[in-house]
């Protein structure tokens, strides 16, 4: 029994020693919290960090290490030799906690700026894409306008070529008509020259007495004109000298009736133009009929074609008359 009591007393002694140490530590902590201005300052700094709504929850590991450093200062701060060392460690831990929390804030700000930058780049890309689309649309419309302008110019060039060809044809026709008029004028001049020479010959023969009776030779009977064939207004187009089918039919009739006879063609023009123009048109019409008769087999030397210009009241394109001489 006594031995058991001694054993219990021996086991209780270390427990009492440990409790005393804890009481001393708590007493030292209480003393540090009460009398150490460095602890109070650092405690206030750490409490300010923890209570900050922005920074308080951003660096939990660093804040825990700062709490541990303050606990070490409170525990060992009573020893003057170690006091400054633990104050330095606590200050650095708190500074590190502040720096870590502010680094997180800056990192989040950088991330937000990066996201904003990305959004700006995306918006810029979309704007560039829209501008490129609008530019392509503008170029497409411009290309269509240029194509339409090219088509219009091509059409105008085609019209100009057609007009030039028509003008060339008209010039060629006018040249042919002028050549016909010259040939007709030459024929009329030859006819007038032949008539003059014939008159001179007749005058010379009439001045000389005939051999035999002294009476003048009886005059030759005038040649009777044969029937005439008229070309109606439908033989020619208005203002033209080209024979229509009705005119060609009359040429065939004249060619059939002109066997062994002389043919005199007298062509007319309407009253619409000037005197010179009407005369030239009538001459071209007379020459056209003459050429058609030659083509139909009538000898050219038996045909006389004259243009009479415009005659009031004449509703005919031309008249063909026949004589035996």
C-alpha positions in Angstrom: 0.0 0.0 0.0 2.7 2.4 0.9 4.6 1.3 -2.2 1.6 2.2 -4.3 1.4 5.7 -2.8 5.0 6.3 -3.4 4.6 5.3 -7.1 1.7 7.6 -7.5 3.6 10.5 -6.0 6.6 9.8 -8.2 4.3 9.8 -11.4 2.5 13.0 -10.4 5.7 15.0 -10.1 6.5 15.3 -13.9 2.9 16.2 -14.6 3.1 19.0 -12.1 6.4 20.2 -13.7 4.7 20.3 -17.2 1.7 22.2 -15.9 4.0 24.7 -14.3 5.9 25.1 -17.6 2.6 25.7 -19.4 1.6 28.2 -16.8 4.9 30.0 -17.1 4.5 30.0 -21.0 1.0 31.4 -20.7 2.2 33.9 -18.2 5.0 34.9 -20.5 2.5 35.2 -23.4 0.2 37.2 -21.3 3.1 39.3 -20.3 4.2 39.8 -23.9 0.7 40.6 -25.0 0.4 43.1 -22.2 3.8 44.7 -22.0 5.5 44.2 -25.5 4.7 47.2 -27.8 6.3 45.4 -30.8 3.9 42.5 -30.3 1.0 44.9 -30.1 2.1 46.7 -33.3 2.6 43.5 -35.2 -0.6 42.0 -33.9 -2.5 45.1 -35.1 -0.8 44.9 -38.6 -1.8 41.2 -38.9 -5.3 41.8 -37.6 -5.6 44.6 -40.2 -4.6 42.3 -43.0 -6.9 39.5 -41.8 -9.8 42.0 -41.5 -9.2 43.5 -45.0 -12.1 42.4 -47.3 -9.9 42.4 -50.3 -6.6 40.9 -48.9 -7.7 38.9 -45.9 -8.7 35.7 -47.7 -6.0 35.8 -50.4 -2.9 34.5 -48.6 -4.0 32.0 -45.9 -0.7 30.0 -45.8 1.4 33.2 -45.4 -1.1 34.5 -42.7 -0.8 31.2 -40.8 3.0 31.5 -40.9 2.7 35.1 -39.6 0.4 33.9 -36.8 3.1 31.3 -35.9 5.8 34.0 -35.9 3.7 36.1 -33.5 3.1 33.1 -31.3 6.9 32.5 -31.1 7.4 36.2 -30.2 4.8 35.9 -27.5 6.3 32.7 -26.2 9.9 33.7 -26.3 9.7 37.4 -26.3 10.4 37.6 -22.6 14.0 36.6 -23.3 15.6 39.8 -24.3 18.4 38.2 -26.3 15.8 36.5 -28.6 13.2 39.3 -28.6 14.6 41.3 -31.5 15.1 38.2 -33.6 11.5 37.1 -33.2 10.3 40.6 -33.8 12.2 40.6 -37.1 10.8 37.2 -38.1 7.3 38.3 -37.3 7.7 41.5 -39.3 9.0 39.6 -42.3 6.2 37.0 -42.1 3.6 39.8 -42.0 5.3 41.6 -44.8 5.4 38.4 -46.8 1.7 37.8 -46.1 0.8 41.3 -47.3 3.0 40.9 -50.4 1.5 37.5 -51.2 -2.1 38.9 -50.8 -1.2 41.9 -52.9 0.5 39.7 -55.5 -2.7 37.7 -55.8 -4.6 40.9 -56.2 -2.2 42.1 -58.9 -2.4 38.7 -60.6 -6.2 38.9 -60.7 -5.9 42.4 -62.1 -3.5 41.2 -64.7 -5.8 38.3 -65.6 -8.7 40.8 -65.8 -6.6 43.1 -68.0 -5.7 40.1 -70.1 -9.3 39.1 -70.5 -10.2 42.7 -71.3 -7.3 42.8 -73.8 -8.6 39.6 -75.4 -12.1 41.0 -75.6 -10.6 44.2 -77.3 -8.6 42.0 -79.7 -11.7 40.0 -80.5 -13.8 43.1 -81.0 -11.0 44.6 -83.2 -10.9 41.3 -85.2 -14.6 41.4 -85.7 -14.4 45.1 -86.7 -11.6 44.3 -89.2 -13.6 41.4 -90.6 -16.6 43.6 -91.0 -14.5 46.3 -92.7 -13.0 43.6 -95.0 -16.4 42.4 -95.8 -17.6 45.9 -96.6 -14.5 46.5 -98.7 -15.1 43.3 -100.7 -18.8 44.4 -101.2 -17.6 47.8 -102.3 -15.1 46.3 -104.8 -17.8 43.9 -106.0 -20.2 46.8 -106.7 -17.4 48.7 -108.3 -16.6 45.7 -110.5 -20.2 45.4 -111.5 -20.4 49.2 -112.3 -17.2 48.8 -114.4 -18.6 45.8 -116.2 -21.8 47.7 -116.9 -19.8 50.7 -118.2 -17.7 48.4 -120.4 -20.8 46.8 -121.8 -22.3 50.3 -122.5 -19.1 51.4 -124.2 -19.0 48.1 -126.2 -22.6 48.7 -127.3 -21.8 52.3 -128.2 -18.7 51.1 -130.2 -20.9 48.5 -132.0 -23.5 51.2 -132.8 -20.7 53.4 -134.0 -19.3 50.6 -136.2 -22.8 49.9 -137.6 -23.3 53.7 -138.2 -19.9 53.8 -139.9 -20.7 50.8 -142.1 -24.1 52.4 -143.0 -22.3 55.6 -143.8 -19.8 53.7 -145.9 -22.6 52.0 -147.7 -24.4 55.3 -148.2 -21.2 56.8 -149.5 -20.7 53.9 -151.8 -24.2 54.2 -153.1 -23.8 57.9 -153.6 -20.5 57.3 -155.4 -22.3 54.8 -157.7 -25.2 57.2 -158.2 -22.7 59.9 -159.1 -20.9 57.6 -161.5 -24.3 56.8 -163.1 -25.1 60.5 -163.3 -21.8 61.2 -164.9 -22.4 58.4 -167.4 -25.8 59.7 -168.1 -24.5 63.3 -168.6 -21.8 61.9 -170.9 -24.5 60.0 -172.8 -26.7 63.1 -173.0 -23.6 65.1 -174.2 -22.9 62.5 -176.8 -26.5 62.5 -177.8 -26.5 66.3 -178.1 -23.3 66.2 -180.1 -24.8 63.6 -182.4 -27.9 65.7 -182.8 -25.8 68.8 -183.6 -23.7 66.9 -186.2 -26.9 65.4 -187.7 -28.3 68.9 -187.9 -25.2 70.2 -189.6 -25.3 67.3 -192.1 -28.9 67.9 -192.8 -28.2 71.6 -193.3 -25.3 70.9 -195.6 -27.3 68.4 -197.6 -30.2 70.8 -197.9 -28.0 73.6 -199.4 -26.8 71.5 -202.3 -29.1 71.0 -205.3 -30.1 67.5 -206.1 -28.9 66.1 -209.4 -31.6 65.6 -212.1 -34.7 67.8 -211.7 -34.0 71.2 -210.1 -36.6 70.6 -207.4 -35.6 70.1 -203.8 -35.8 66.6 -202.6 -39.0 65.9 -200.8 -38.7 65.8 -197.0 -38.6 62.4 -195.5 -41.8 61.5 -193.7 -41.6 61.9 -189.9 -41.2 58.7 -188.1 -44.2 57.8 -186.2 -43.6 57.2 -182.5 -44.5 53.8 -181.4 -46.6 53.1 -178.3 -45.2 54.3 -175.0 -44.9 52.4 -171.7 -45.1 54.3 -168.4 -43.5 53.5 -165.1 -45.8 54.3 -162.2 -44.7 55.8 -158.9 -44.4 52.4 -157.5 -41.5 51.6 -159.8 -39.1 53.4 -157.5 -38.9 53.9 -153.7 -39.5 57.5 -152.7 -36.3 59.5 -153.2 -34.5 56.4 -154.6 -33.3 55.2 -158.0 -33.3 51.5 -157.5 -36.0 49.6 -159.4 -38.7 47.8 -157.5 -40.3 44.6 -158.7 -43.0 46.6 -160.5 -40.3 48.6 -162.3 -38.5 45.4 -163.3 -41.8 44.1 -164.8 -42.1 47.3 -166.9 -38.5 46.8 -168.1 -39.3 43.3 -169.3 -42.3 44.8 -171.3 -40.1 47.5 -172.8 -37.4 45.0 -173.8 -40.1 42.8 -175.5 -41.5 45.8 -177.4 -38.2 47.3 -178.4 -37.2 44.7 -181.0 -35.7 46.7 -184.0 -36.7 50.0 -182.5 -35.0 52.9 -180.7 -36.1 53.5 -177.1 -36.2 56.9 -175.4 -36.4 56.9 -171.6 -37.6 60.0 -169.8 -37.5 59.7 -166.1 -39.0 62.1 -163.5 -38.8 62.9 -159.8 -41.4 64.0 -157.3 -42.0 67.7 -156.4 -40.6 67.3 -152.9 -37.0 68.2 -153.3 -35.0 71.0 -154.8 -34.6 71.5 -158.6 -31.0 70.2 -158.7 -31.8 67.2 -156.5 -34.8 66.4 -158.5 -32.9 66.6 -161.8 -30.1 64.4 -160.4 -32.6 61.9 -159.1 -34.5 61.7 -162.4 -31.2 61.2 -164.3 -30.2 58.4 -162.0 -33.6 56.7 -162.5 -33.3 57.1 -166.3 -29.8 55.5 -166.2 -31.1 52.7 -164.0 -33.8 51.9 -166.5 -31.2 52.0 -169.4 -28.9 49.6 -167.6 -31.8 47.3 -166.9 -32.7 47.3 -170.6 -29.2 46.6 -171.7 -29.1 43.7 -169.2 -32.4 42.5 -170.8 -30.8 42.4 -174.3 -31.7 45.8 -175.8 -28.6 47.2 -177.6 -27.2 50.2 -175.7 -26.8 52.3 -178.9 -30.6 52.1 -179.4 -31.4 53.6 -176.0 -31.5 57.2 -175.0 -32.1 58.0 -171.4 -32.7 61.5 -170.0 -33.8 62.9 -166.7 -36.5 65.5 -166.8 -36.5 66.5 -163.2 -39.8 67.2 -161.4 -42.9 68.0 -163.4 -46.0 69.3 -161.8 -48.9 66.9 -162.2 -46.8 64.0 -163.4 -47.7 60.9 -161.5 -45.2 58.7 -163.2 -41.7 57.5 -162.5 -40.6 57.4 -166.1 -41.9 56.9 -169.7 -40.4 54.8 -172.4 -41.3 55.7 -176.0 -40.3 53.9 -179.2 -39.3 55.2 -182.7 -38.1 53.5 -185.9 -35.1 55.8 -186.3 
